[in-house]
Amino acid sequence: MPIRTVVWNEFLHENENEAVRSIYPHGIHRTIADALSRDGGIDATTATLEEPEHGLPQSRLDETDVLIWWGHKAHGRVSDEIVDRVQQRVNEGMGLLVLHSGHFSKIFRRMMGTPCSLRWREAGERERLWVINPSHPIAQGIDKAIELPNSEMYGEPFLVPEPLETVFVSWFEGGEVFRSGLTYQRGAGRIFYFEPGHETYPIYHDAQVQTVLRNAVHWANNPARPWKDVSNAPNVPIEEARERIVKKGLSLHQAGEEGFR
């Protein structure tokens, strides 16, 4: 069964800025979805900010294996209710790919629990993404580095938790470096942050960037059944213990009480 992937995008820059529209006439989301769909193992669809429920009703999220998130100028317009839904689905096992300025999105900051701040400069400078983990599934098909002639600089320090794995590190023409490909696990869900992708440059048309995104979808997909009760913290009564035990201490919570027990 193909990996059911939704590419989410604000879809504002493309509608408001002619320069961006000339690069992504149908939106960044459509460019990415088209690239993913060249892989027969991925079924890619799209969703945007101004659709009802941002295009992410519960029924659709329940059928999504991997969600890709691109945002920039309207992070604050994303409903907290939708963020709650996405967070729950990631904890249940849905994969999440966060791209470029999505580092400041509500969902990424929620999953990281940190400011996710960084340094930046918009000068169209050269970027070289070095593959520092060549055996990682996300880096397969990429040689030593990806060369981007024009990019927005993101620089350290990047205020995120230490990742499980660092797949890419970027060098910029101005001298800065940045951890540009990071993996995380939250609950049963895998998360990949991938830095390149400023809207004024044709980065998502780059064949190697598209390879990374396809690889990342396969990596983030969890074929196991969703862990629907992942947020529950059930009490296990003494009589249900695997081994016979005798109660030795005071119980502060009684069966049926509200709150944590």
Backbone as CSV, one residue per row, in Angstrom:
resi,resn,N_x,N_y,N_z,CA_x,CA_y,CA_z,C_x,C_y,C_z
1,MET,0.851,-1.204,0.000,0.000,0.000,0.000,0.885,1.253,0.000
2,PRO,0.621,2.212,-0.872,1.440,3.432,-0.911,1.371,4.200,0.408
3,ILE,2.435,4.934,0.701,2.500,5.763,1.900,1.635,7.003,1.674
4,ARG,0.589,7.137,2.466,-0.349,8.250,2.301,0.262,9.505,2.918
5,THR,0.652,10.428,2.049,1.415,11.605,2.452,0.646,12.870,2.124
6,VAL,0.562,13.775,3.083,-0.072,15.084,2.863,0.997,16.158,2.961
7,VAL,1.081,16.998,1.944,2.015,18.122,1.925,1.242,19.378,2.293
8,TRP,1.548,19.943,3.453,0.843,21.131,3.950,1.681,22.379,3.704
9,ASN,1.006,23.431,3.250,1.689,24.687,2.921,0.741,25.843,3.220
10,GLU,1.287,26.948,3.699,0.448,28.140,3.881,-0.176,28.586,2.562
11,PHE,0.581,28.513,1.478,0.135,28.934,0.143,-0.258,30.415,0.149
12,LEU,0.567,31.234,0.785,0.331,32.679,0.825,1.332,33.428,-0.045
13,HIS,2.618,33.110,0.097,3.628,33.806,-0.707,3.344,33.660,-2.196
14,GLU,2.957,32.464,-2.609,2.732,32.208,-4.033,1.557,33.028,-4.566
15,ASN,0.568,33.292,-3.717,-0.599,34.068,-4.135,-0.372,35.570,-4.057
16,GLU,0.594,35.997,-3.237,0.776,37.420,-2.985,2.008,38.009,-3.654
17,ASN,2.962,37.167,-4.063,4.232,37.657,-4.572,4.506,37.063,-5.951
18,GLU,4.652,37.938,-6.944,4.823,37.476,-8.319,6.122,36.699,-8.502
19,ALA,7.182,37.120,-7.809,8.466,36.428,-7.939,8.359,34.990,-7.438
20,VAL,7.689,34.810,-6.315,7.511,33.458,-5.785,6.597,32.655,-6.700
21,ARG,5.544,33.292,-7.190,4.603,32.597,-8.074,5.285,32.138,-9.362
22,SER,6.280,32.898,-9.842,6.979,32.507,-11.066,7.808,31.242,-10.862
23,ILE,8.237,31.005,-9.628,9.024,29.806,-9.313,8.119,28.625,-8.990
24,TYR,7.052,28.911,-8.244,6.100,27.872,-7.822,4.688,28.288,-8.222
25,PRO,4.385,28.214,-9.515,3.085,28.725,-9.986,1.885,28.019,-9.371
26,HIS,2.036,26.788,-8.972,0.931,26.043,-8.350,1.174,25.827,-6.855
27,GLY,2.161,26.511,-6.321,2.445,26.416,-4.894,3.576,25.446,-4.585
28,ILE,4.310,25.760,-3.514,5.375,24.866,-3.059,4.830,23.470,-2.790
29,HIS,3.635,23.400,-2.225,3.054,22.104,-1.883,2.850,21.231,-3.104
30,ARG,2.421,21.854,-4.200,2.169,21.076,-5.408,3.478,20.583,-6.028
31,THR,4.513,21.426,-5.996,5.819,21.018,-6.513,6.355,19.824,-5.741
32,ILE,6.250,19.883,-4.407,6.737,18.777,-3.579,5.895,17.524,-3.806
33,ALA,4.576,17.680,-3.833,3.698,16.521,-4.026,3.959,15.847,-5.368
34,ASP,4.178,16.641,-6.407,4.467,16.069,-7.727,5.778,15.279,-7.700
35,ALA,6.777,15.826,-6.998,8.062,15.127,-6.901,7.917,13.817,-6.137
36,LEU,7.144,13.833,-5.065,6.936,12.616,-4.284,6.192,11.568,-5.089
37,SER,5.244,12.011,-5.909,4.394,11.085,-6.648,5.153,10.330,-7.732
38,ARG,6.370,10.772,-8.048,7.189,10.019,-9.008,7.671,8.711,-8.411
39,ASP,7.525,8.581,-7.119,7.822,7.331,-6.419,6.514,6.560,-6.307
40,GLY,6.447,5.401,-6.921,5.215,4.622,-6.917,4.780,4.172,-5.537
41,GLY,5.682,4.275,-4.550,5.337,3.868,-3.203,4.772,4.984,-2.347
42,ILE,4.572,6.162,-2.947,4.059,7.316,-2.201,2.816,7.856,-2.898
43,ASP,1.765,8.058,-2.141,0.529,8.693,-2.626,0.459,10.070,-1.967
44,ALA,0.810,11.128,-2.710,0.934,12.467,-2.139,-0.242,13.348,-2.522
45,THR,-0.855,13.985,-1.513,-1.896,14.980,-1.719,-1.493,16.242,-0.967
46,THR,-2.306,17.294,-1.068,-1.923,18.575,-0.482,-3.014,19.141,0.416
47,ALA,-2.606,20.083,1.262,-3.525,20.824,2.122,-2.922,22.209,2.349
48,THR,-3.773,23.216,2.548,-3.292,24.580,2.725,-4.001,25.283,3.869
49,LEU,-3.406,26.376,4.301,-3.857,27.101,5.476,-5.319,27.522,5.409
50,GLU,-5.757,28.066,4.278,-7.071,28.697,4.204,-8.200,27.734,3.869
51,GLU,-7.894,26.460,3.721,-8.956,25.471,3.586,-9.654,25.291,4.933
52,PRO,-10.907,24.838,4.937,-11.559,24.537,6.224,-10.712,23.584,7.054
53,GLU,-10.538,23.920,8.335,-9.701,23.146,9.240,-8.281,22.992,8.691
54,HIS,-7.830,24.001,7.933,-6.497,24.004,7.317,-6.267,22.767,6.458
55,GLY,-7.343,22.178,5.971,-7.211,20.980,5.145,-6.886,19.722,5.916
56,LEU,-6.960,19.807,7.264,-6.559,18.670,8.097,-7.652,18.273,9.090
57,PRO,-8.830,17.900,8.613,-9.839,17.374,9.541,-9.344,16.074,10.153
58,GLN,-9.925,15.713,11.287,-9.474,14.517,11.991,-9.528,13.281,11.101
59,SER,-10.597,13.180,10.309,-10.743,11.992,9.464,-9.592,11.864,8.472
60,ARG,-9.098,12.998,7.968,-7.986,12.937,7.019,-6.676,12.608,7.731
61,LEU,-6.448,13.223,8.881,-5.226,12.917,9.632,-5.174,11.445,10.028
62,ASP,-6.327,10.886,10.347,-6.371,9.478,10.731,-5.918,8.566,9.594
63,GLU,-6.009,9.047,8.369,-5.623,8.250,7.207,-4.294,8.707,6.611
64,THR,-3.558,9.549,7.346,-2.285,10.070,6.862,-1.133,9.334,7.529
65,ASP,-0.214,8.834,6.700,0.967,8.148,7.221,2.101,9.117,7.520
66,VAL,2.273,10.114,6.645,3.340,11.110,6.804,2.785,12.480,6.434
67,LEU,3.037,13.466,7.294,2.634,14.848,7.049,3.885,15.691,6.833
68,ILE,3.903,16.478,5.748,5.010,17.397,5.463,4.515,18.812,5.702
69,TRP,5.319,19.618,6.425,4.855,20.944,6.868,5.794,22.039,6.382
70,TRP,5.237,22.986,5.591,5.979,24.183,5.183,5.172,25.408,5.603
71,GLY,5.787,26.260,6.400,5.146,27.504,6.824,6.186,28.585,6.982
72,HIS,5.730,29.842,6.934,6.679,30.949,7.063,6.066,32.176,7.723
73,LYS,5.076,32.777,7.080,4.600,34.090,7.517,3.329,34.036,8.360
74,ALA,2.727,32.875,8.510,1.424,32.799,9.178,1.375,31.699,10.230
75,HIS,2.489,31.483,10.918,2.489,30.445,11.963,1.382,30.693,12.990
76,GLY,1.182,31.969,13.349,0.199,32.303,14.370,-1.235,32.079,13.950
77,ARG,-1.482,31.956,12.652,-2.840,31.744,12.162,-3.252,30.272,12.192
78,VAL,-2.329,29.403,12.504,-2.659,27.984,12.574,-3.390,27.717,13.887
79,SER,-4.549,27.114,13.799,-5.389,26.847,14.963,-4.711,25.892,15.941
80,ASP,-4.785,26.236,17.224,-4.234,25.350,18.244,-4.936,23.996,18.246
81,GLU,-6.208,23.980,17.889,-6.938,22.715,17.824,-6.321,21.787,16.774
82,ILE,-5.922,22.354,15.631,-5.304,21.540,14.584,-3.923,21.068,15.036
83,VAL,-3.192,21.944,15.715,-1.877,21.554,16.238,-2.022,20.391,17.215
84,ASP,-3.032,20.461,18.071,-3.298,19.356,19.003,-3.528,18.051,18.249
85,ARG,-4.311,18.129,17.173,-4.609,16.931,16.382,-3.332,16.345,15.787
86,VAL,-2.516,17.233,15.209,-1.296,16.756,14.559,-0.359,16.147,15.596
87,GLN,-0.210,16.810,16.736,0.651,16.286,17.787,0.198,14.893,18.224
88,GLN,-1.097,14.721,18.415,-1.612,13.422,18.830,-1.307,12.353,17.785
89,ARG,-1.485,12.710,16.509,-1.232,11.731,15.451,0.254,11.378,15.350
90,VAL,1.131,12.365,15.578,2.554,12.043,15.587,2.859,11.095,16.741
91,ASN,2.321,11.386,17.910,2.540,10.496,19.049,2.010,9.083,18.785
92,GLU,0.949,8.998,17.985,0.372,7.694,17.649,1.184,6.947,16.604
93,GLY,2.066,7.670,15.860,2.888,6.986,14.871,2.964,7.647,13.515
94,MET,2.229,8.733,13.269,2.327,9.430,11.993,3.677,10.116,11.874
95,GLY,4.323,10.006,10.717,5.583,10.693,10.489,5.360,12.169,10.227
96,LEU,6.355,12.998,10.565,6.275,14.444,10.355,7.591,14.937,9.778
97,LEU,7.516,15.585,8.609,8.659,16.244,7.997,8.422,17.746,8.073
98,VAL,9.335,18.474,8.688,9.218,19.926,8.836,10.299,20.568,7.983
99,LEU,9.883,21.489,7.117,10.786,22.060,6.127,11.080,23.531,6.393
100,HIS,12.330,23.892,6.215,12.819,25.266,6.200,12.252,26.094,7.350
101,SER,11.478,27.156,7.028,10.987,28.073,8.063,9.893,27.464,8.923
102,GLY,9.543,26.222,8.646,8.660,25.488,9.541,9.278,25.245,10.902
103,HIS,10.559,25.600,11.062,11.186,25.466,12.384,10.487,26.323,13.433
104,PHE,9.803,27.411,12.971,9.077,28.281,13.894,7.580,27.966,13.927
105,SER,7.175,26.894,13.283,5.755,26.536,13.294,5.341,26.106,14.690
106,LYS,4.056,26.232,14.969,3.544,25.803,16.268,3.804,24.325,16.507
107,ILE,3.603,23.509,15.466,3.730,22.072,15.680,5.170,21.682,15.957
108,PHE,6.141,22.274,15.265,7.528,21.895,15.496,7.988,22.340,16.876
109,ARG,7.655,23.576,17.259,8.035,24.043,18.589,7.347,23.212,19.671
110,ARG,6.127,22.797,19.414,5.413,21.947,20.373,6.148,20.603,20.532
111,MET,6.532,20.006,19.421,7.176,18.702,19.488,8.585,18.788,20.070
112,MET,9.264,19.919,19.859,10.627,20.075,20.370,10.645,20.542,21.820
113,GLY,9.675,21.388,22.208,9.667,21.926,23.561,10.747,22.956,23.808
114,THR,11.239,23.591,22.752,12.296,24.598,22.837,11.953,25.766,21.915
115,PRO,12.686,26.901,21.986,12.354,28.044,21.126,12.541,27.787,19.636
116,CYS,13.410,26.839,19.251,13.692,26.543,17.835,14.206,27.780,17.095
117,SER,14.869,28.677,17.808,15.402,29.902,17.210,16.741,29.626,16.537
118,LEU,17.145,30.562,15.659,18.373,30.418,14.895,18.783,31.785,14.367
119,ARG,19.915,31.855,13.688,20.344,33.072,13.006,20.016,32.923,11.528
120,TRP,19.767,34.032,10.843,19.412,33.934,9.431,19.881,35.178,8.674
121,ARG,20.000,35.026,7.354,20.360,36.132,6.473,19.813,35.816,5.083
122,GLU,19.155,36.759,4.485,18.589,36.560,3.141,19.442,37.308,2.129
123,ALA,20.450,36.598,1.605,21.379,37.217,0.663,21.555,36.396,-0.608
124,GLY,20.838,35.292,-0.715,20.950,34.462,-1.914,22.294,33.789,-2.054
125,GLU,22.943,33.493,-0.926,24.296,32.948,-0.976,24.303,31.447,-1.238
126,ARG,25.480,30.954,-1.574,25.648,29.538,-1.874,25.549,28.718,-0.598
127,GLU,24.934,27.540,-0.713,24.839,26.613,0.402,25.335,25.246,-0.041
128,ARG,26.117,24.620,0.823,26.572,23.252,0.573,26.112,22.386,1.734
129,LEU,25.234,21.435,1.443,24.747,20.506,2.461,25.624,19.259,2.445
130,TRP,26.457,19.143,3.447,27.324,17.981,3.546,26.570,16.787,4.133
131,VAL,26.732,15.633,3.503,26.191,14.387,4.044,27.170,13.891,5.102
132,ILE,26.770,13.923,6.372,27.681,13.470,7.420,27.281,12.111,7.972
133,ASN,26.187,11.560,7.465,25.741,10.228,7.874,25.365,9.456,6.608
134,PRO,26.369,9.091,5.788,26.078,8.530,4.462,25.349,7.200,4.468
135,SER,25.334,6.495,5.600,24.620,5.217,5.655,23.152,5.392,6.033
136,HIS,22.735,6.614,6.370,21.354,6.832,6.797,20.403,6.696,5.608
137,PRO,19.227,6.095,5.805,18.270,5.935,4.694,17.898,7.252,4.019
138,ILE,17.844,8.343,4.758,17.453,9.618,4.169,18.506,10.140,3.200
139,ALA,19.756,9.729,3.368,20.851,10.236,2.527,21.145,9.351,1.324
140,GLN,20.388,8.286,1.147,20.685,7.372,0.046,20.454,8.053,-1.312
141,GLY,21.393,7.839,-2.222,21.310,8.454,-3.548,21.968,9.818,-3.620
142,ILE,22.448,10.326,-2.487,23.136,11.606,-2.452,24.630,11.323,-2.309
143,ASP,25.442,12.034,-3.087,26.881,11.819,-3.015,27.418,12.484,-1.750
144,LYS,28.491,13.209,-1.825,29.093,13.799,-0.634,28.357,15.038,-0.149
145,ALA,27.732,15.770,-1.075,27.082,17.029,-0.685,26.073,17.434,-1.743
146,ILE,25.138,18.291,-1.344,24.196,18.935,-2.263,24.620,20.395,-2.381
147,GLU,24.809,20.863,-3.606,25.219,22.254,-3.856,24.006,23.061,-4.300
148,LEU,23.690,24.106,-3.543,22.603,25.009,-3.908,23.196,26.383,-4.202
149,PRO,23.047,26.887,-5.430,23.686,28.153,-5.788,23.148,29.357,-5.028
150,ASN,21.872,29.310,-4.644,21.255,30.422,-3.914,20.382,29.866,-2.803
151,SER,20.542,30.420,-1.620,19.766,29.941,-0.479,19.697,31.030,0.580
152,GLU,18.741,30.899,1.484,18.697,31.753,2.660,19.564,31.113,3.729
153,MET,20.427,31.917,4.350,21.312,31.379,5.368,20.571,31.153,6.673
154,TYR,20.708,29.944,7.207,20.323,29.624,8.571,21.609,29.250,9.302
155,GLY,21.827,29.835,10.495,23.067,29.598,11.197,22.865,29.207,12.646
156,GLU,23.861,28.531,13.177,23.871,28.154,14.586,24.092,29.388,15.468
157,PRO,23.637,29.339,16.719,23.020,28.188,17.385,21.562,27.977,16.991
158,PHE,21.204,26.727,16.816,19.836,26.313,16.511,19.286,25.705,17.790
159,LEU,18.309,26.388,18.391,17.825,26.013,19.722,16.781,24.905,19.638
160,VAL,17.266,23.687,19.399,16.437,22.485,19.370,17.097,21.448,20.266
161,PRO,16.345,20.433,20.706,16.978,19.359,21.492,18.023,18.629,20.649
162,GLU,18.948,17.977,21.328,19.905,17.152,20.603,19.144,16.094,19.813
163,PRO,19.417,15.965,18.532,18.670,15.006,17.710,19.103,13.568,17.951
164,LEU,18.271,12.648,17.495,18.695,11.250,17.477,19.862,11.082,16.520
165,GLU,19.731,11.713,15.340,20.762,11.607,14.310,20.864,12.942,13.580
166,THR,22.069,13.289,13.191,22.294,14.431,12.308,22.696,13.862,10.955
167,VAL,21.902,14.142,9.941,22.133,13.574,8.612,22.898,14.545,7.717
168,PHE,22.575,15.850,7.822,23.225,16.873,7.012,23.717,18.018,7.890
169,VAL,24.844,18.606,7.496,25.322,19.867,8.061,25.629,20.800,6.900
170,SER,25.108,22.026,6.965,25.279,22.980,5.868,26.367,23.998,6.161
171,TRP,27.064,24.364,5.105,27.999,25.483,5.102,27.461,26.534,4.138
172,PHE,27.547,27.809,4.562,27.066,28.904,3.723,28.227,29.794,3.288
173,GLU,28.027,30.453,2.172,29.054,31.277,1.568,29.595,32.344,2.521
174,GLY,28.736,32.825,3.419,29.169,33.835,4.378,29.966,33.270,5.540
175,GLY,30.091,31.947,5.627,30.929,31.322,6.642,30.184,30.570,7.717
176,GLU,28.873,30.773,7.843,28.122,30.086,8.896,27.924,28.600,8.586
177,VAL,27.650,27.852,9.648,27.293,26.439,9.505,25.964,26.203,10.213
178,PHE,25.293,25.098,9.844,23.974,24.823,10.406,23.692,23.332,10.308
179,ARG,23.108,22.780,11.378,22.680,21.371,11.357,21.374,21.304,10.571
180,SER,21.459,20.915,9.313,20.347,21.116,8.380,19.501,19.885,8.113
181,GLY,19.836,18.758,8.716,19.003,17.561,8.574,19.035,16.773,9.857
182,LEU,17.952,16.834,10.652,17.927,16.257,11.993,16.743,15.317,12.163
183,THR,16.952,14.218,12.867,15.862,13.279,13.130,15.530,13.240,14.616
184,TYR,14.243,12.984,14.890,13.737,12.878,16.260,12.694,11.764,16.317
185,GLN,12.402,11.330,17.523,11.298,10.406,17.782,10.451,11.008,18.890
186,ARG,9.147,11.120,18.639,8.215,11.593,19.661,7.058,10.603,19.726
187,GLY,6.890,9.956,20.890,5.906,8.894,20.967,6.291,7.803,19.987
188,ALA,5.349,7.398,19.145,5.621,6.387,18.126,5.958,7.011,16.775
189,GLY,6.036,8.353,16.707,6.221,9.034,15.439,7.641,9.510,15.196
190,ARG,8.087,9.394,13.954,9.401,9.884,13.550,9.272,11.285,12.957
191,ILE,10.251,12.147,13.278,10.263,13.527,12.800,11.592,13.801,12.109
192,PHE,11.537,14.468,10.962,12.748,14.903,10.253,12.626,16.387,9.960
193,TYR,13.621,17.159,10.397,13.690,18.575,10.031,14.731,18.729,8.927
194,PHE,14.331,19.418,7.842,15.213,19.619,6.678,15.213,21.103,6.338
195,GLU,16.378,21.723,6.394,16.487,23.185,6.345,16.277,23.865,4.997
196,PRO,16.842,23.415,3.869,16.745,24.225,2.647,15.309,24.339,2.143
197,GLY,14.995,25.483,1.475,13.649,25.602,0.915,13.043,26.972,0.974
198,HIS,13.868,28.040,0.942,13.313,29.390,0.952,12.505,29.619,-0.318
199,GLU,11.375,30.306,-0.173,10.393,30.398,-1.257,10.860,31.180,-2.476
200,THR,11.893,32.027,-2.354,12.321,32.839,-3.491,13.374,32.145,-4.354
201,TYR,13.692,30.889,-4.044,14.670,30.125,-4.817,14.061,28.781,-5.212
202,PRO,14.451,28.232,-6.373,13.815,26.997,-6.873,14.375,25.733,-6.227
203,ILE,14.526,25.751,-4.924,15.195,24.653,-4.225,14.405,23.348,-4.320
204,TYR,13.069,23.425,-4.270,12.281,22.190,-4.327,12.164,21.632,-5.740
205,HIS,12.763,22.326,-6.722,12.878,21.766,-8.066,14.174,20.977,-8.219
206,ASP,15.080,21.096,-7.254,16.370,20.422,-7.316,16.190,18.909,-7.171
207,ALA,16.760,18.154,-8.073,16.556,16.704,-8.095,17.066,16.038,-6.824
208,GLN,18.193,16.507,-6.284,18.738,15.871,-5.081,17.899,16.207,-3.849
209,VAL,17.388,17.429,-3.773,16.485,17.786,-2.681,15.236,16.922,-2.748
210,GLN,14.718,16.711,-3.942,13.551,15.848,-4.092,13.857,14.411,-3.670
211,THR,15.064,13.947,-3.955,15.464,12.611,-3.510,15.447,12.515,-1.992
212,VAL,15.976,13.544,-1.324,15.971,13.555,0.138,14.541,13.486,0.668
213,LEU,13.626,14.253,0.072,12.245,14.265,0.553,11.574,12.909,0.360
214,ARG,11.812,12.276,-0.775,11.227,10.937,-0.987,11.811,9.938,0.015
215,ASN,13.123,9.992,0.201,13.753,9.111,1.183,13.176,9.335,2.579
216,ALA,12.973,10.609,2.924,12.491,10.948,4.267,11.074,10.452,4.493
217,VAL,10.236,10.487,3.469,8.876,9.961,3.604,8.925,8.469,3.925
218,HIS,9.760,7.725,3.196,9.875,6.290,3.466,10.416,6.048,4.875
219,TRP,11.410,6.847,5.284,11.986,6.677,6.618,10.974,6.979,7.719
220,ALA,10.171,8.028,7.534,9.237,8.469,8.576,7.994,7.599,8.667
221,ASN,7.708,6.841,7.638,6.501,6.020,7.648,6.615,4.901,8.668
222,ASN,5.592,4.765,9.506,5.526,3.695,10.504,4.413,2.744,10.096
223,PRO,4.751,1.538,9.625,3.711,0.622,9.140,2.886,-0.019,10.253
224,ALA,3.285,0.162,11.503,2.530,-0.426,12.604,1.172,0.260,12.755
225,ARG,0.247,-0.406,13.375,-1.071,0.190,13.642,-0.900,1.389,14.564
226,PRO,-1.682,2.445,14.386,-1.566,3.621,15.258,-1.739,3.260,16.731
227,TRP,-0.926,3.850,17.564,-0.969,3.628,19.007,-1.999,4.596,19.587
228,LYS,-3.272,4.238,19.481,-4.366,5.167,19.763,-4.466,5.571,21.231
229,ASP,-4.030,4.723,22.144,-4.116,5.082,23.558,-2.766,5.549,24.097
230,VAL,-1.919,6.108,23.207,-0.575,6.510,23.595,-0.578,7.551,24.721
231,SER,-1.638,8.361,24.811,-1.688,9.417,25.825,-2.282,8.950,27.152
232,ASN,-2.804,7.738,27.188,-3.425,7.243,28.414,-2.371,6.821,29.439
233,ALA,-2.724,6.955,30.715,-1.844,6.510,31.800,-2.673,5.677,32.767
234,PRO,-3.036,4.440,32.376,-3.984,3.646,33.174,-3.380,3.095,34.458
235,ASN,-4.219,3.011,35.478,-3.846,2.348,36.727,-3.943,0.832,36.539
236,VAL,-2.993,0.111,37.087,-3.018,-1.353,37.047,-3.299,-1.849,38.474
237,PRO,-4.503,-2.319,38.763,-4.850,-2.760,40.124,-3.952,-3.896,40.609
238,ILE,-3.820,-3.981,41.908,-2.986,-5.019,42.510,-3.397,-6.402,42.021
239,GLU,-4.711,-6.632,41.950,-5.183,-7.966,41.570,-4.887,-8.303,40.108
240,GLU,-4.491,-7.292,39.311,-4.170,-7.568,37.909,-2.666,-7.660,37.655
241,ALA,-1.850,-7.571,38.710,-0.401,-7.686,38.556,-0.036,-9.074,38.043
242,ARG,0.997,-9.159,37.222,1.419,-10.449,36.659,1.871,-11.422,37.750
243,GLU,2.514,-10.874,38.772,2.950,-11.694,39.898,2.128,-11.303,41.134
244,ARG,1.951,-12.254,42.068,1.175,-11.975,43.277,1.945,-10.998,44.162
245,ILE,1.291,-9.883,44.546,1.916,-8.905,45.416,0.946,-8.521,46.528
246,VAL,1.499,-7.961,47.602,0.707,-7.504,48.744,0.876,-6.002,48.855
247,LYS,-0.229,-5.303,49.039,-0.182,-3.848,49.163,0.596,-3.461,50.419
248,LYS,1.584,-2.552,50.260,2.447,-2.184,51.377,2.391,-0.704,51.711
249,GLY,1.814,0.114,50.841,1.856,1.552,51.072,0.493,2.198,50.952
250,LEU,0.472,3.501,51.232,-0.752,4.289,51.182,-1.123,4.591,49.741
251,SER,-2.397,4.491,49.400,-2.892,4.856,48.069,-3.534,6.228,48.132
252,LEU,-3.041,7.153,47.322,-3.602,8.504,47.282,-4.757,8.600,46.299
253,HIS,-4.845,7.663,45.366,-5.877,7.710,44.339,-6.766,6.475,44.464
254,GLN,-8.049,6.713,44.328,-9.005,5.615,44.373,-9.541,5.350,42.970
255,ALA,-9.962,4.142,42.736,-10.524,3.789,41.436,-11.692,4.730,41.115
256,GLY,-11.689,5.248,39.905,-12.765,6.121,39.472,-12.493,7.595,39.715
257,GLU,-11.403,7.912,40.426,-11.074,9.322,40.677,-10.703,10.024,39.377
258,GLU,-11.016,11.328,39.315,-10.596,12.124,38.174,-9.110,12.423,38.277
259,GLY,-8.501,12.727,37.140,-7.100,13.124,37.127,-6.179,11.928,36.950
260,PHE,-4.892,12.170,37.076,-3.897,11.130,36.878,-4.036,10.056,37.944
261,ARG,-3.984,8.797,37.513,-4.049,7.700,38.473,-3.378,6.465,37.881
